[in-house]
Amino acid sequence: MTPGSLAAVRVPGGIRWGGADTVSPYEADTRPYVQRIPTASGRCAGAHVRHDDFPGPESADPAVRHRVGGEAAVFFARHLR
């Protein structure tokens, strides 16, 4: 993924990240996408949300999966009509 290829993306994208993610930290692994994809919107799913809060059995924030899933449903409803 190059800055030019990211700048060429024209489809909407919703990006979420965990503030406590040490596997894919925001600055290194997420920020380039949020900043370089012109159609992307993004926000942190929570300061205490870890990388494994989604696939893992125990979440630091039990409501995070429901909250982010709801945000995804709203995003898809708005953009896939």
Backbone hydrogen bonds, N-H to C=O, Kabsch-Sander energy under -0.5 kcal/mol:
donor,donor_aa,acceptor,acceptor_aa,energy
6,L,2,T,-2.4
7,A,3,P,-2.1
8,A,4,G,-1.0
9,V,6,L,-1.3
13,G,39,T,-1.5
15,I,13,G,-0.6
15,I,41,S,-3.1
17,W,43,R,-1.0
19,G,46,G,-2.6
20,A,49,V,-2.4
21,D,18,G,-1.5
22,T,20,A,-0.6
29,D,25,P,-3.1
30,T,25,P,-0.7
30,T,26,Y,-1.9
31,R,26,Y,-3.4
33,Y,30,T,-1.1
34,V,30,T,-2.0
35,Q,31,R,-2.8
36,R,32,P,-1.9
37,I,33,Y,-2.0
40,A,37,I,-1.8
41,S,13,G,-2.6
43,R,15,I,-1.8
45,A,17,W,-3.7
46,G,17,W,-0.5
49,V,46,G,-1.4
53,D,50,R,-1.3
54,F,51,H,-0.9
56,G,52,D,-1.4
64,V,61,D,-2.3
67,R,63,A,-2.8
68,V,64,V,-2.8
69,G,65,R,-2.1
70,G,66,H,-2.2
71,E,67,R,-2.0
72,A,68,V,-2.2
73,A,69,G,-2.2
74,V,70,G,-2.2
75,F,71,E,-2.4
76,F,72,A,-2.8
77,A,73,A,-2.3
78,R,74,V,-2.1
79,H,75,F,-2.2
80,L,76,F,-2.3
